[in-house]
């Protein structure tokens, strides 16, 4: 009822104003009359040389009702919405004498709104303008161990990250055809390595070594001893009296350190800045060519990727200390274990497994969350042997489970284990939980151990394809060999029949389907 009354009142107001225009009455009287009656909701104006009413103070719902009134009852009035940077958004009712005038007016309004929207978008883009300018000018981008930085810039200002590293580097190379990483320079140039000697390759360490006077807080970098590049430092008025170098890990100062290091490294390599008028010309310098567009795809493993081709550089290799600290990941050697007590640490998990399979059996243990870990074994066959041993222990009702070194890992009876392929399948589910154990439960995992088949290669040709049952027997012998003092107890376990690994897995899958 309120809408009906409102639309009727608006119809009378617009008819009164329109009829006054047609009768050529005094417009001043019309302006005063409408303004007084409607509490300044109507303001008579001229819009692009046409009589018009500006609508003020109406809700969005009321404006929709006004549009319906104009469209249904007035052929010579039009409702237009105008967006301009100067006056903002305006809702206007305009009088036109003919349809041609109306079409011309609507075209002008559409173009004006489009220009206003373009200006609004341009003003909202912000820092993206800088990224676009760097890309269009093909500037030389300098970073320090900057693969992740480039990935962030791409995802925030260019588009969603591609699915593979190869697609990513191809896209990056189109936007930024010239990128140089100062860490690549420090690690692949023999002369610079001699300068660094045993120093760390971090940004702060390199800055302290190659730009000592700036790092110390001096305002000038002229040094008499070594041929250091002069860097002019400009600071604000508040800091001009007491210049200090800032702090590392602050984005602006990290960029300053990176640029200073690169300038000094170029000087050490014999690059003459006076011969290069632009950074694009500098990127084409023959002394820098073998370092351009090479980034560390994985600093832990020393993998360097060429952004021009998408291929890994053949001579990339990490230091010995990095190899020990970050061993190469072999997915076929990984077991995912989850559901164990949250108090258990990675070192304790390693200790439990190493007591059974030997001190060198576990390469590394990664915590996925408080109750889940990745365990990477040194050999692929240890994956199936571990899973079979775990399954055997959990099937035993005797004291063997309490006395076994894996008892701490299996405490609580909720510990599950599988190979890396199972981890990928669980993660492919659209369901998402905080803990991996809850994620697996949500996916519908009912089994505790997913056994896999591992084919043992024997010396004789007649045993090149051993039976699955033979593999199970071999694994059982391994259990006997690792814990000879418990084999008598194992023999007291009631027999459950001989089943292959795949038969065991299929039985669990069948039971899960029945549930």
N, C-alpha and C positions, 0 to 999 in steps of 0.2 A: 504493500500500500504506500509505503514511503517513497519507493521508486516511481510509482505511478504519479503521485503528487509532484515529485521533483521534475519528472519529464514534462508534465503539463505546464508547470511554472516556467521551465526553460523555453518551451515552445512559444509561450506568450511573450517572453522577453525578446526572443529573436524575431518574432513576427512584428512586434512593436518597433524594434530598431530598423528592420528591413523596410517596413511600410513608411517609416519616417524618411528613409533615404529616397524612396520612390516618389514621395510627395514633395520632396525638396524642402522639408521643414528646416528650421534653424538647428544646425548640428550642435551649437553650444548648449541649447536647451536639452538636446538629447543626451549629451555627455553628462551634464549635471544630473539629469533625472535618473539615468541608469546608475551612475556612480552612487547616488544617495540611496536608491532603493535596494541595491545589491551589496551594500557595504564594501565598495571597491572591488567587487568580484569581476566586474566588467569595466574595461578601460577602452574607450574609443580611440583608435589610432589609424594611421595610414600605413599599410604594409605593401611595399613595392607598388606604390601609386594606386592602391585599392583601399576603399574603406574597410575597416576591420575592427573586431573586438578582441582584446587580449583577455584571456580567462585567468583569473588569479584565485588562489585559495581553495580550489576544488580537489577532492580526493580522486585517486585513479579510477575508482568505481563510478564516481559522478561524471568524470570525463568520458568514460565509455558510454554512459547514458546520453550525454550531450552529442556524441558522435552519431548515435542511433537516431536522435531527434533530427539532426541536420540532414542525415541521409534520407530519412523517410518523408519529411515535411517541407524541405526547402531545396529547390533545384538550383537556385542562384546563390546559395551559400555553401561554403566548403570549409571543412575542418582540417587544419594543417598543424603539424608539430615541427617546430624549427629548433635546431641545435646550432648554436654559434659560440665561438670562444669568448666573444666580448660580452654577450648578454645571457649566455647559458641556454637552458631549455625554455621554450615558450610554446604555449598552446593558444592558437589563434583561430577565430572564425572570420573568413574573408568573403566579401561580396564581389561577384564578377558579373559583367553584363552578358557574356556569351560563353559558349563552351570552348571556343578557341582561346579566349583569355584565361579560362580556367586551366586548360592543358599547358599553356605556356607558363602559368604561375606554378603549377605543380612540378614542372620540369626544373624551374629555377630553384625551388625549395629542395628538390631531391639532390641537385648538384651541390647546393650549399651545405646540406646535411652530410653529404659524402666528404666534402673538404674538411668539415669540422671533425668528422670521425677520423680522418687521416691525421689531422693535427694532434688529436687526442692520443692516437696510437703511437705517433712519433714521440710525443712527450713522455709516454709511459714506457717506451722501449728502454730508455736509460742507458746502462752500460753496454747493452747490445750494440749500440752505435760504434763503440770502440772495437768490439770483436769484428763487426762488419767491415770497418775501415782497415783493420789489420789484414783481413782476408783479401779485400779488394786490391789493396796496395801490395800484396804478396810480401809483407814485411818478414824479416828474419825473426823468428820466435826463439828466445833464449830461456832455458830452464835448467834446473839442477835436479836430476832424477825425476823428471817431470811427466812420466807416462800417466800417472794418476791425475796430475793437474790438467793435462790435455783432455783426459776423459771427463773430468768435471766441467771444463769449459764447453765441451761438446754437448753434454747432456743438458746443461743449463741454458745455452744460448743458440744451439744449432738444431738438435733434435734428439729423439730417443737413441740410446746406445745400440748399435747393431749387435746381432747375436753371436758373432764370431770375431776373434782378433783380426782375421784377414779382412773382413768387411769393414771393421772399424778403421784400420790403418789406411784403407783405400779412401774412405770418406774424409778422414783427417787430412790426407795428402791433397785432396781437392780444395779444402778450405785453407790450409796452411802448408804451402808447398816447400817451405824452408824452415826446419826446426833443428836446433842444435842443443845438445844436452852437455853441460859442463862436466858432469860425472863421467860421461863417455870419454871426453877429452882426458880427464885425469887418469882414467884406468886403461886407456888403450894407446896413449902416446908414451914412448919409452923415456923421452927427455923429461917430460912432466912427472913421470913416475920417479925418476931419479931425484927431482926436486922435492917431491913429497916424501920419499924414502919410506919410513914406517909410520908416517902420519896418517891419521884417519881421513877418509874421503868425504866426511860430512861437510855441509855448506859452511858452518861456522869455522871448522878447522881449516878448510881451504881458504876462507876469507882471511883468517888470521895469518896464514903463511904467505899468501900472494899479495895481500893488501894490508900489511901490518900497521901502517901509519893511520889509515882510516879506521881500522879496528881499534886502535889505541885511542881514538877520539880527536885526532888532529884535524884541522880544517884544511890543510894542504897535503898533497901526496907527493911532493917533490922529494925524492931520495937521491942522495949522491952515490951511495954504494952500489945499488942495482938499478937497472934501467926500468924503473916502474913507470907505468902510464899515469899521467896526471888526470885526476878526476876532480872536476869542479863541483863542490857541494853547496847547494843553495838551501838555506834554512829560513824559517819564519822569524819575524821580529822578536817573538817571545823567547826563541832559543838562540838568537844570534850571539848573545853575550857569553853563553856557556854551552858551546856545541858539544854534544856527546853522541855516540854512534847508535843509540837506540837499543833495541833488544832483538835477539833472534826469535824466530817463530812468529814475529809480527809480519803480516803479509807484505806491507809496503817496504819494510826494511829488508826482508828476505829477497825481494825483487831487486833492491838496490845492491845487496851483496852479490847476487847472481850476476848482475850486469857488470859490476866492478871486476869480479873474477874473470868473466869472459873477456873483457877488454885486456886484462893483464895476460891471459893465456894466449890471446891472439898476438900480442906483442912478443911473447916468448917464442911463438912459432914463426915469427918473421913477417907477420901481416902488417902492411903499411896502411893505416887508416886514411892517410891523405890521398891515396889512389882510389878510394871508394866514396862516391858521393851519396850513395844510398845503401840501406841494409840489404836490398836485393842484390846489388853488385857485390857486397861483402859475402853473401851466401854462395856466390859463384866463384869465389877465390879458390884456386887449385890447392892451396895448403889446407883448406878447411873441407874440401869436398868429401873426403873419406869419413868425416865425422857428421856431416849434415844428414838429417832424417834417420839417424840411428838412435833408438830408444831402448831402455831396459824394459823388456816385456815382463821379466821376473828378475828382480834384483837378487833374490835369495839364491836362484840357480844360475844367474849370469846370462840369461837368455836375452840377446839383443835382436830386435826386429827392425828390418829395413822398411821404412814407410813408403818408399818408392815402389817396392815389389811385393811387400807383405811377407817376405821370406825371413827366416831366422839367419843371422850372420853366423857363418861356420866357425869362425875363430873365437866366438864368445865363450868364456869359461870363468866361473867364479873362483875366488880364492879358496885355499885349502880350509881356512877357518869357516868360511861360509858353507862349504860342502859338509863339514862335520855338524854345523849348527842347523843347516836346512838341507837335509838329504833329499834327493830326487823322489818325487811322489810316484809310486807305482800302484795304480788302482787295483790291479789284480792281486796285489799282496795285502790289501786292506780288509780288515774286519771291523764292522760297526757293532759295538756292544752298548746296550742301553737297559735301563731299568734297575741298575744296581744301586746300593745305598749312596745318597748324595755326599756322605762324608768321605767317600773314597777319592783319593787324589790320583793324578796321572802316574806319579812315581810308584804308588802302591799297586796300581794295575800292572805296570811294567814288571814290578818285582814278583807278583803272583805268577805271571805267565813265564817269566825268565827262569823261575825255579823248576818249571816243568820242561820247557823246551830249550833251555840253555841260555847263558848270559848274552849271546849275540843273536838270539832269535828275534828280538823286537828291535826294530830300527827307531821308531818313535811312536809316541802316544799323544794324540791331539784331543783336547776336551771340546766336544760339541756343545754340551751344556753340563749342568751339575750332575746329571745321571746318564750321560752318554759320551762315549769316546770313540775315536778312530784309532785302531791299532794297526800299524804297518809292520808286517813281518819281513824278515830278510830273504825268505824264500816263498815262492808261490804255494808249494805243497803244504807249508805250515798252516795255511788258511783252512784247508779241508781237515787237517789233522787236529787243529784246535777245535773246530766245530764238532767233529766226531767225538772227541774226548769230552767236551762239555755235555753233549747229548747223552753219552754213556754214563757220566757221573750223575746227571739229574734223573736218569732212569733207575739208579741204584737206590734202594731203601736202607742200606746198611750204613755203618759208621764211616765208610770210605769218603763220603762227601764232606764229613766234618774234619777228617784228618788230611784231606788233600790240600795242596797249596792254593788251588783255585777256590777253596771254600769261601774265602773273604769276598771274592768277586761274585760268587753265586749266592751270597747271603740274602735272605729274604724270599727267595724262590721266585722272583720276578725278573731275573736277568735274562735278556734275550740277545741273540747274536746272529749275524748273517754277513754275507759278503757285500761288496760295495754296490753291486747291481741292485740289491734289495733296497739299499739306502736311496738310490735314484728313483726307484719305483714309488717308494713312500713319499718322497718329496714332490713327485709329479701330481699328487692328489691336490685338488683345490682346497681341501680342508687344511687348516693351519692352527697349530697349538704352540704354546710357549716351549714346552719340553718335548724332545724328540720321542720320549716314551709315550706321552699323551698323543702325539701325532700318529705314531704307529698304531695305537689302540683305536684312534678315530678312523683310521683307514680300514681297520678290521683284521689286524694281525692277531691270530690266535695261538700260533706256535711259538716256542721259546728258542728253538735252534733250527735254522734252515741249512741243511746239509747240502754240500756240493760235491761233484765228482772231480777227482784229480787223477789223471792217468799217469802211472809211473812208467817211465821208459826203462826197459830191461835190456841187458846186453844181447841176448839171443833173439833171432828174428822171429821165432815162434811165439814169443811173448811180447811182440810189439803192440798188440791190442789186448791187454789183459782184461778179464771180466770185471764187472763192477763189484761182484762178490769178492773177487780176489783183492780188490783195493780196500774193501772194508776189513778183510782179514789182515791185510798188511797194516792198516791203521790200528787194528786191535793189538797187533804185535808191538806197535810203537807204544801203545798205552802200557803194555806189560813191561816194555823196556824202560820206560821213564819212571815207573813206580813199581819195582819188583816186590817191594815189601807189602803191597796191597793186592797182588794178583790173586792170592788165595781167597780174599774176600770177594773179588770180582767174579771168581768162579762159582761162588755160592749164590750169585744173583740168578733168580729163576730165568730159564731160557725163554726168549720171546720169538724164536724163529729167525731164520736168516732172511734179511731184507737188504736190497741194494739201496744206495743213497737216494736214487730217484724214486724208488718205491716208498721209502720213508717220507720223502717230501710230498709225493702224490697222496699218501694217506692223510697227511696233515691238511693238504688242500681240499680233499674230499670232505673231511670232518668240518673244515671251515665253511665249505659250501652248504653242508647240511644245516649248520647253525643259522 
